Amino acid sequence: MLIEVHILQNHAPSNLNRDDTGSPKEAVFGGYRRARISSQCLKRSIRRSDVFGAALGRRGYRTRTLPELVRKELEGSGLAPDLVNVAVQKASGFGNKEGNEQKPNAAGVYRTAQTMFLTDADVAAVAAVLKEAALEANTPEKLAKVKAQDLQKRAEDQGFRPLTVDIALFGRMVTSEAFLDVDASCQFAHAISTHKVDHEFDYFTAVDDLERTAEDSAGSGADMIGDTEFNSACYYKYFNVHVEGLIDNLTGEGLPAKDRRPVSEEDKATARAAAADAVGALIEAAVRVSPSAKQNSFAAFQLPSVVLVEVRPDNLPVSYANAFVKPVDPSAREGIVGESAKRLKAEVETLTERFALKADPRLLLACDPDFGICGVTRVQTLPELIQTVRSEVLQAVRHA
């Protein structure tokens, strides 16, 4: 089963996703320059949102602070402080395949060579391996001679560790043998504007509040001046979730044979429920949450105008981005949002008919009460849409 989500969302002036120069990200599509929000930006805004966290509870975290997280685990384990210090240094070598240990920073804090997507279970496993090695070595000098690469192998040999739902959804790739790579079960497109975009500049000044009150000429003029780029765009957003892939990640059945563990019916039932909750939380967060960049200056918190969800029996994804190859004309009678919706409707209906695309159900949540798409069922509220999708996930998995 593949769940596909298509969103039209018009944002007021903003700079939601910046490039290395601070300008709003952009892309050329159909020969015209478009506003763009990267898939990485969209995924992070969802993953770290209160909406997503409240629905799913404990999440993973991207970090280089594994050594210091291990220190917290070991300090309460009864291990001698000098052994803890060497073990923490060893943990800094878990960030690469070679096990190269890192030097501490000026504050004496250790970091790994790469940022890794970890769970509490990962940290606990590394701490357990290091504690065992420390007890075997018995002295800091002997522990210092143990290769971090060998310690990583010990952690790898522990096999499958339960994944948090966000890692099961978004996947991870690490070069350390201590942690398993996970294929993402969802795919996110870069959001692009349905129309061509030209950037604008906000010229701003700042003044000294106290000097402004002075009676002499020293209080006149700006204390500083600057400018910031922004744009306003109606975005087409698309992502999908492969439900069976998500469940396999949660149970461990999607891993290479050597890393799998026996999976009970209870494990499968738990994963089924978690997958349904995850899909619902992902859709809710994608609809409700906006990227945070420059929001203190622009507050561009607009909700979508159209949300289309299609549940396909096969893993054959279809994006409707080509509806906007020819940019929408902002002067059209329906305006940017209305014209974008018409374009989306036409593309959905045409591709569905021409290519006999299968999807059931197909659900539409739209602000315009008169807007509809042939063969698509309208829902009245976001909770209704989410509950319908959750039910489909549970029902389909039970009969798989």
PERA-V915168 format. One record per pair of residues at least 6 apart in sequence whose ideal C-beta (glycine too) atoms are under 8 Angstrom apart, sorted by the first residue. I is the first residue (numbers start at 1). J is the second residue. Records with the same first field share a line. If there is no record, write none. Layout:
# PERA-V915168
I = J, J
This chain:
# PERA-V915168
1 = 242, 243, 244, 311, 312, 313, 392, 393, 396, 397
2 = 240, 241, 242, 243, 311, 312, 313, 314, 315, 316, 317
3 = 240, 241, 243, 279, 309, 310, 311, 312, 389, 393
4 = 238, 239, 240, 309, 310, 311, 312, 317, 318, 359
5 = 237, 238, 239, 240, 283, 286, 307, 308, 309
6 = 236, 237, 238, 306, 307, 308, 309, 310, 319, 320, 344, 348
7 = 235, 236, 237, 238, 286, 287, 304, 306, 307, 308
8 = 194, 234, 235, 236, 237, 304, 305, 306, 337, 340, 341, 344
9 = 191, 234, 235, 237, 302, 303, 304, 305
10 = 232, 233, 234, 235, 302, 305, 336, 337
11 = 232, 233, 234, 235, 290, 300, 302
12 = 232, 298, 300, 302
13 = 200, 230, 231, 232, 298, 300
14 = 24, 230, 231, 232, 294, 295, 298, 300
15 = 22, 23, 24, 228, 229, 230, 231, 293, 294, 297, 298
16 = 24, 37, 41, 290, 291, 293, 294, 295, 300
17 = 24, 25, 36, 37, 38, 41, 291, 293
18 = 24, 25, 293, 294
19 = 25
22 = 228, 229
23 = 199, 229
24 = 35, 36, 199, 229, 230, 231
25 = 35, 36, 37, 38, 41
26 = 33, 34, 35, 36, 197, 199
27 = 33, 34, 36, 190, 192
28 = 34
29 = 192, 321, 324, 325
30 = 324, 325, 326, 327
32 = 196, 327
33 = 196, 197, 198
34 = 192, 193, 195, 196, 197, 233, 327
35 = 192, 193, 197, 231, 233, 235
36 = 190, 191, 192, 193
37 = 190, 191, 235, 237, 291
38 = 190
39 = 188, 189, 190, 191
41 = 291, 293
42 = 188, 191, 237, 239, 286, 291
43 = 170, 188
45 = 289, 290, 291, 292
46 = 52, 282, 285, 286, 289
47 = 59, 166, 170
49 = 285, 288, 289
51 = 281, 284, 285, 288, 289
52 = 59, 166, 281, 282, 284, 285, 289
53 = 59
55 = 277, 280, 281, 284, 285
56 = 164, 165, 166, 277, 278, 281
58 = 120, 164
59 = 164, 165, 166
60 = 117, 118, 119, 163, 164, 166, 167, 172
61 = 117, 118
62 = 115, 116, 117, 118
63 = 69, 115, 116, 118
64 = 95, 111, 112, 113, 114, 115, 116
65 = 109, 111, 112
66 = 91, 92, 94, 95, 112, 116, 118, 123, 126
67 = 88, 89, 91, 92, 102, 109, 110, 111, 112
68 = 88, 109, 110
69 = 118, 123
70 = 87, 88, 91, 123, 126, 127, 130
71 = 84, 88, 91
73 = 123, 124, 127
74 = 84, 87, 88, 127, 130, 131, 134
75 = 81, 84
77 = 127, 131
79 = 87, 131, 134, 135
82 = 140
83 = 134, 137, 139, 140, 143
84 = 134
85 = 140
86 = 134, 140, 143, 144
87 = 130, 131, 133, 134, 143
88 = 110
89 = 101, 104, 110, 144
90 = 101, 130, 133, 143, 146, 148, 151
91 = 110, 112, 126, 130, 148
92 = 101, 102, 110, 111, 112, 113, 148
93 = 99, 100, 101, 102, 112, 148, 149, 151, 152
94 = 112, 126, 148, 151, 152, 155, 176, 178
95 = 102, 111, 112, 113, 114, 116, 175, 176
96 = 112, 113, 114, 175, 176
97 = 149, 152, 175, 176, 177
98 = 149
99 = 147, 148, 149, 150, 151, 152
100 = 113, 148
101 = 148
102 = 110, 111, 112, 113
104 = 110
105 = 111
114 = 174, 175, 176
116 = 172, 174, 176, 179
117 = 167, 170, 172, 174
118 = 179
119 = 161, 162, 163, 164, 167
121 = 161, 162
122 = 161, 178, 179
125 = 155, 158, 161, 178
126 = 155, 178
129 = 151, 154, 155, 158, 178
130 = 151
132 = 154
133 = 143, 146, 151, 154
134 = 143
137 = 143, 145, 146
149 = 177
151 = 178
152 = 176, 177, 178
153 = 177
155 = 177, 178, 179
156 = 177, 178, 180
159 = 259, 260, 261
160 = 180, 252, 255, 259, 260, 261
161 = 180
162 = 250
163 = 182, 249, 250
165 = 250, 274, 277, 278, 281
167 = 182, 249
168 = 182, 185, 246, 249, 250, 278
169 = 184, 185, 186, 241, 246, 249, 278, 282
170 = 184, 186
171 = 181, 182, 183, 184, 185, 249
172 = 179, 181, 182
173 = 181
174 = 181
180 = 255, 259
182 = 249
183 = 245, 249, 254
185 = 241, 242, 243, 245, 246, 248, 249
186 = 239, 240, 241, 242, 246, 282
187 = 239, 240, 317
188 = 238, 239
189 = 237, 238, 239, 319, 321
191 = 235, 236, 237, 238
192 = 235, 236, 321, 324
193 = 233, 234, 235, 236, 324
194 = 233, 234, 235, 236, 323, 324, 327, 328, 336, 339, 340, 343
195 = 233, 234, 324, 327, 328, 329, 330, 336, 340
196 = 327
197 = 231, 233
198 = 231
199 = 229, 230, 231
200 = 229, 230, 231
201 = 227, 228, 229, 230
202 = 227, 228, 229, 230, 297
203 = 225, 226, 227
204 = 225, 226, 227, 228
205 = 222, 223, 224, 225, 226
206 = 222, 223, 224, 225
207 = 221, 222, 223
208 = 219, 223
211 = 218, 219, 223
212 = 219
213 = 219
228 = 294, 297
230 = 294, 298
234 = 328, 336, 337, 340
236 = 320, 321, 323, 324, 340, 344
237 = 286
238 = 319, 320, 321
239 = 282, 286
240 = 317
241 = 278, 279, 282
242 = 315
243 = 275, 279, 393, 396, 397
244 = 315, 397, 400
245 = 254
246 = 275, 278, 279
247 = 253, 268, 271, 272, 275, 397
248 = 254
250 = 270, 271, 274, 275
251 = 263, 267, 268, 271
252 = 259, 260, 261, 263
253 = 260, 263
272 = 393, 394, 397, 398
273 = 394
275 = 393, 397
276 = 390, 391, 393, 394, 397
277 = 390
279 = 389, 390, 393
280 = 386, 387, 389, 390
283 = 307, 309, 385, 386, 389
284 = 382, 386
287 = 303, 304, 307, 382
288 = 303, 382
290 = 300, 301, 302
295 = 301
305 = 337, 340, 341, 366, 367, 368
306 = 341, 344, 364, 365, 366, 367, 371
307 = 364, 365, 366, 382, 385
308 = 344, 348, 362, 363, 364, 365, 373, 376
309 = 362, 363, 364, 385, 389
310 = 359, 362, 363
311 = 359, 360, 361, 362, 389, 392, 396
312 = 357, 358, 359
313 = 358, 359, 360
314 = 358
318 = 351, 357
320 = 344, 347, 348, 351
322 = 347
323 = 343, 344, 346, 347
324 = 340, 343
328 = 336, 339, 340, 343
329 = 339
330 = 336
332 = 338, 339
333 = 339
334 = 341, 342
338 = 368
341 = 366, 368, 371
344 = 373
345 = 371, 372, 373
348 = 373, 376
349 = 373, 374, 375
351 = 357
352 = 359, 374, 375
361 = 377, 388, 392
362 = 373, 375, 376, 377
363 = 376, 377, 378, 379, 385, 388, 389
364 = 371, 372, 373, 376, 377, 378, 379
365 = 378, 379, 380, 381, 382, 385
366 = 372, 378
372 = 378
379 = 385, 388
